[in-house]
């Protein structure tokens, strides 16, 4: 069972920008009800796409550097990275189908 990877400002570059496979990053906050609502969806995607993409989470209040760098103004924000570059972004709670569509485009 593959759980979403927990990112920090210190691990972001290695785990996301240098990744050989696409990475879906959930920029979230613990005080955000929609973030908690999509948590099971994110966990499910991590299992479903294990080895094909990385699914990761970055707590914006604890990792201000990356939240600022990627101009996160609302949570949750989902950014799909491929070859170290942002290829897609969605803001707000997303359904499994919506997140699947993001991922499928990168595969």
KAKA-V186058 format. One record per residue. RES is the residue in one letter. SS is DSSP state (helix for helix, strand for strand, loop for the rest). D_LAST is the distance of its C-alpha to the last C-alpha in whole Angstrom. Layout:
res: <RES,RES>
ss: <SS,SS>
d_last: <D_LAST,D_LAST>
This chain:
res: <X,X,X,X,X,X,X,X,X,X,X,X,X,X,X,X,X,X,X,X,X,X,X,X,X,X,X,X,X,X,X,X,X,X,X,X,X,X,X,X,X,X,X,X,X,X,X,X,X,X,X,X,X,X,X,X,X,X,X,X,X,X,X,X,X,X,X,X,X,X,X,X,X,X,X,X,X,X,X,X,X,X,X,X,X,X,X,X,X,X,X,X,X,X,X,X,X,X,X,X,X,X,X,X,X,X,X>
ss: <loop,loop,loop,loop,strand,strand,strand,loop,helix,helix,helix,helix,helix,helix,helix,helix,helix,loop,loop,loop,loop,loop,strand,strand,strand,strand,strand,strand,loop,loop,loop,loop,helix,helix,helix,helix,helix,helix,helix,helix,helix,helix,helix,helix,helix,helix,helix,helix,loop,loop,loop,loop,loop,strand,strand,strand,strand,strand,strand,loop,loop,loop,loop,helix,helix,helix,helix,helix,helix,loop,loop,loop,loop,loop,loop,loop,strand,strand,strand,strand,strand,strand,loop,loop,strand,strand,strand,strand,strand,strand,strand,loop,loop,loop,loop,helix,helix,helix,helix,helix,helix,helix,helix,helix,helix,helix,loop>
d_last: <21,19,20,18,19,22,22,25,26,27,23,21,21,20,18,16,17,17,14,12,9,8,11,12,16,18,21,24,28,30,32,30,30,27,25,27,26,22,22,22,19,17,19,17,14,14,16,13,10,13,11,8,8,12,13,17,20,22,26,27,31,30,28,30,29,25,26,28,26,23,26,25,28,27,25,23,20,17,15,11,12,10,12,15,15,14,12,13,16,18,21,23,22,19,19,16,15,15,13,11,10,9,7,5,6,4,0>
